[in-house]
Amino acid sequence: MLPFRGSLIFRYFIAMRAFLPLLFSLSLLPFVAHGQSPASGALSAEQACPAYQSIRKQTNPGNLVVSPGQDYRVLAENKPGGDWWLLEVEGQRRWVAKTCGRHQGGSTGQPAPAKTHQADFDFYTLAMSWHTGFCNGRNRPDCRGAKPDLVLHGLWPSNSRGAHPAFCDGSQKQRFCGYGPLALEQDTREGLDRVMPGSKVCLDRYQWHKHGSCSGLAQQPYFEQAVAYSQWLRTSAPANQLRANAGGSVSRAAVLGWFDEWGFGGAVSLHCKSGYLEEVRVYLKPALPEQPNQAKPQPYRGQQRCPARFDLLP
């Protein structure tokens, strides 16, 4: 029996010697984990962007970044047509937003969805939160140091009847920071951060995918418009009246009267929570002019969401 056992061991050893080179060559191939989609080619970086170890946790040990003008090997994407590339950055596998550069050569599991889509919609809703009202009871980064003022929630393509258009780029609802960073010019980025504190928690990314992608505009002109219209409303006579009355209570009729005098009577809705103002929405004809003061009001047919008298939190 011993010689037979010895011959089996010898044959097993010979087979493994033949198989080991194959195992070694497979180990050199890019590893694509479950939940990732294979991709190849290179990312030519056009802006400095963080290179994350985890998309969900946004962890970045060593504070690695991709540098403009450099090419980085693409290993995978987070999903077919997703927002993130898995790259080789300084010898490590890191996730970088697709908006950080141009994909060159290679292939992906599936073509990326179109970035914009002209949805059919009837009007725009300019949604502006009363910051202290929205932040009441909320402990989040964008609520630290909240001031009694109107801040941008979103600029939404909207319909008079039926569902409003949403996620026209084929994306799906997820954590705000799960979407890749926006590709905006520096002055637009700075202006957006001023009027939208929620950008600290990636609200801007979510608003783009859910609403902006249905506007028919690219990111830059869409957010240029959103910033311009936000500033227009924030510097308006009704906004000045709201700030002047912060810390007190006002009547719904008085606030609607301020908007009536401003030229937007019947095109505004007030939204309250537990007796205090949380949001103001102004309704606009869909062909938004470049100059906001030339915008036309869209009649609002719904109900007001504030009681006859409500508080303006300071």
C-alpha positions in Angstrom: 0.0 0.0 0.0 2.8 2.5 0.7 4.3 2.5 -2.8 0.7 3.2 -4.2 0.2 6.1 -1.7 3.6 7.5 -2.6 2.8 7.4 -6.4 -0.4 9.4 -5.7 1.4 12.1 -3.8 4.0 12.3 -6.5 1.4 12.7 -9.2 -0.4 15.4 -7.1 2.9 17.3 -6.7 3.5 17.2 -10.5 -0.1 18.4 -11.2 0.3 21.3 -8.8 3.6 22.4 -10.4 1.8 22.7 -13.7 -1.2 24.6 -12.2 0.8 27.1 -10.1 1.9 29.4 -13.0 -1.8 29.7 -14.0 -2.7 30.7 -10.4 0.1 33.3 -10.4 -1.0 34.8 -13.7 -4.6 35.1 -12.5 -3.4 36.9 -9.4 -2.0 39.7 -11.6 -5.4 40.5 -13.2 -7.5 43.4 -11.7 -9.8 42.1 -9.0 -13.4 43.1 -9.5 -15.5 42.6 -6.3 -19.1 41.8 -6.1 -21.2 44.9 -6.8 -18.6 46.4 -9.2 -18.7 46.4 -12.9 -15.6 45.7 -15.0 -14.0 48.6 -16.8 -10.7 49.4 -18.4 -8.8 52.3 -20.0 -7.6 55.4 -18.1 -9.0 58.5 -16.4 -7.3 61.7 -17.6 -7.8 63.9 -14.5 -9.0 67.4 -15.2 -9.3 68.6 -11.6 -7.9 67.6 -8.2 -10.3 65.1 -6.5 -10.1 63.0 -3.4 -9.4 59.3 -4.0 -11.7 57.4 -1.5 -11.1 53.9 -0.1 -14.9 53.7 0.5 -17.6 55.5 -1.5 -20.2 55.1 1.3 -18.0 56.2 4.2 -15.9 58.7 2.1 -12.7 57.5 3.9 -9.4 58.6 2.4 -6.4 57.2 4.4 -3.3 59.3 3.4 -5.5 62.0 1.8 -4.8 60.7 -1.7 -5.9 62.9 -4.6 -5.8 62.6 -8.4 -3.9 65.5 -10.0 -4.9 67.4 -13.1 -3.0 66.3 -16.2 -2.2 62.9 -14.9 -3.6 59.6 -16.2 -4.8 56.8 -13.9 -5.6 53.2 -14.8 -9.3 52.3 -14.6 -10.0 49.0 -12.9 -13.8 49.1 -12.6 -16.8 51.3 -12.0 -19.2 51.1 -9.0 -22.0 49.9 -11.3 -22.8 49.9 -15.0 -23.2 53.6 -15.9 -22.4 54.6 -12.3 -20.8 57.8 -10.9 -17.4 56.4 -9.7 -14.3 54.9 -11.2 -12.1 52.5 -9.3 -8.6 53.6 -10.1 -5.0 52.7 -9.3 -3.7 55.7 -7.4 -0.2 55.6 -5.9 -0.3 51.8 -6.0 -3.7 51.7 -4.2 -7.2 50.9 -5.4 -9.3 54.1 -4.8 -12.7 55.4 -5.9 -12.8 58.7 -7.8 -15.8 60.5 -9.1 -16.3 60.3 -12.9 -16.7 64.0 -13.1 -13.1 64.5 -12.2 -11.8 63.8 -15.6 -12.1 62.1 -19.1 -12.3 58.4 -19.6 -10.0 57.4 -22.4 -9.8 54.0 -24.2 -10.9 50.8 -22.8 -14.5 49.9 -22.1 -17.2 49.7 -19.4 -19.8 47.1 -18.6 -22.5 49.3 -20.2 -22.6 52.8 -21.7 -23.2 55.5 -19.1 -26.7 57.1 -19.2 -27.2 60.5 -20.7 -26.3 63.3 -18.3 -29.4 65.4 -19.2 -32.8 64.9 -20.6 -35.4 67.4 -21.7 -38.5 66.1 -19.8 -42.0 67.4 -20.4 -42.9 69.7 -17.6 -45.2 72.7 -17.1 -43.3 75.1 -14.9 -40.4 75.5 -12.4 -40.7 75.4 -8.7 -38.1 77.5 -6.9 -38.0 76.0 -3.4 -36.3 78.1 -0.7 -36.1 76.9 2.9 -36.3 79.3 5.9 -33.0 78.1 7.2 -33.7 78.4 11.0 -37.1 76.8 10.5 -35.8 73.9 8.4 -32.9 73.3 10.9 -35.1 73.4 14.0 -34.5 70.0 15.7 -32.0 68.9 13.1 -28.3 68.4 14.1 -26.4 68.3 10.8 -23.4 70.1 9.4 -25.5 72.4 7.1 -27.5 73.5 10.1 -24.6 74.7 12.3 -24.9 78.5 12.5 -28.2 78.6 10.7 -29.5 82.1 10.1 -33.0 83.5 9.6 -32.9 83.7 5.8 -34.0 81.9 2.7 -31.6 79.3 1.4 -31.9 77.2 -1.8 -33.6 73.8 -1.5 -33.9 73.3 -5.2 -35.1 74.4 -8.7 -37.5 71.8 -9.9 -39.1 71.0 -13.2 -42.7 70.5 -12.2 -46.1 69.4 -13.6 -49.6 70.8 -12.9 -51.0 67.3 -12.9 -49.5 63.9 -12.3 -46.0 63.0 -11.2 -43.2 65.5 -11.5 -40.2 64.4 -13.6 -37.3 62.9 -11.6 -34.0 61.1 -12.1 -34.0 61.7 -15.9 -30.4 60.6 -16.2 -31.3 57.0 -15.2 -29.9 57.3 -11.7 -31.7 56.2 -8.6 -32.3 57.6 -5.2 -29.4 57.0 -2.7 -27.4 58.7 0.0 -26.7 62.3 -1.2 -22.9 61.8 -1.0 -23.2 58.5 -2.9 -23.4 60.6 -6.1 -20.2 61.9 -7.6 -19.2 65.6 -7.1 -20.6 68.1 -9.6 -18.4 69.5 -12.4 -18.9 73.3 -11.8 -16.8 76.3 -12.5 -15.2 77.8 -9.3 -17.4 81.0 -9.2 -20.6 78.9 -9.6 -19.4 76.5 -7.0 -18.7 79.3 -4.5 -22.1 81.0 -5.3 -23.9 77.7 -4.8 -22.3 77.1 -1.5 -23.4 80.5 -0.3 -27.1 80.1 -1.2 -27.3 76.3 -0.5 -25.8 75.4 2.9 -27.1 71.8 2.2 -24.2 71.4 -0.2 -22.2 70.5 2.9 -24.2 67.3 3.0 -24.2 66.9 -0.8 -27.7 68.2 -1.3 -26.5 69.8 -4.6 -25.6 66.3 -6.0 -29.0 64.9 -5.1 -30.8 67.9 -6.5 -29.0 67.6 -9.8 -29.8 63.9 -10.3 -33.4 64.1 -9.1 -34.4 67.4 -10.6 -31.6 69.1 -12.7 -31.2 66.2 -15.0 -34.8 66.7 -16.2 -34.2 70.4 -17.2 -32.5 69.7 -20.5 -29.5 71.7 -19.2 -26.0 70.6 -18.4 -24.8 70.9 -14.8 -23.0 74.3 -15.2 -25.9 76.3 -16.8 -28.5 74.6 -14.6 -26.7 75.6 -11.4 -25.9 79.1 -12.8 -29.6 79.5 -13.1 -30.4 78.1 -9.7 -27.9 80.4 -8.0 -29.1 83.5 -9.9 -32.8 82.9 -9.1 -31.9 82.1 -5.5 -30.1 85.4 -5.1 -33.0 87.2 -6.8 -35.4 85.9 -4.3 -33.1 86.4 -1.3 -32.7 90.1 -2.2 -36.4 90.7 -2.9 -38.7 92.9 -0.9 -40.6 89.9 0.5 -37.4 88.3 1.7 -36.4 91.6 3.4 -39.8 91.7 5.2 -39.3 88.1 6.4 -35.9 88.8 7.8 -37.2 92.0 9.5 -39.8 90.0 11.3 -37.6 87.1 12.3 -38.1 86.1 15.9 -41.8 87.1 15.8 -45.0 85.9 14.3 -46.7 87.0 11.1 -50.0 86.5 9.4 -50.3 84.4 6.3 -52.2 87.1 4.6 -49.5 89.7 5.2 -46.8 87.4 3.8 -48.8 86.6 0.7 -49.5 90.4 0.4 -45.7 91.1 0.3 -45.4 88.7 -2.7 -48.5 90.2 -4.3 -46.9 93.7 -4.2 -43.7 92.2 -5.6 -45.6 90.9 -8.7 -46.0 87.3 -7.7 -49.4 87.2 -6.2 -51.0 83.8 -6.6 -47.7 82.2 -7.5 -46.3 81.4 -4.1 -47.0 78.7 -1.5 -46.0 78.8 2.2 -45.0 75.6 4.0 -45.0 75.4 7.8 -44.3 72.8 10.4 -45.6 72.9 14.0 -46.6 76.5 13.6 -43.4 77.9 12.1 -42.3 78.7 8.6 -40.1 76.0 7.0 -40.2 76.8 3.2 -41.3 79.3 0.6 -42.0 78.1 -3.0 -42.2 80.4 -5.9 -43.7 79.1 -9.2 -42.3 80.2 -12.5 -43.1 79.8 -16.2 -40.9 77.2 -17.7 -39.0 79.4 -20.1 -36.7 81.0 -17.5 -35.0 84.2 -18.8 -31.4 84.8 -18.1 -32.4 87.8 -16.0 -34.5 86.6 -13.1 -36.4 89.9 -12.8 -37.9 89.1 -16.2 -39.4 85.8 -15.0 -43.1 85.3 -15.3 -45.2 83.9 -12.4 -47.0 80.6 -12.8 -50.4 80.5 -11.0 -50.5 78.2 -8.0 -53.6 76.1 -7.7 -52.8 74.3 -4.5 -53.5 75.0 -0.8 -51.3 77.0 1.5 -49.5 74.9 4.1 -49.2 77.5 6.8 -51.9 78.4 9.4 -53.5 81.9 9.5 -50.6 83.0 11.8 -47.2 81.5 12.2 -43.7 82.0 13.6 -40.5 83.1 11.9 -37.8 81.4 13.9 -34.8 83.7 14.6 
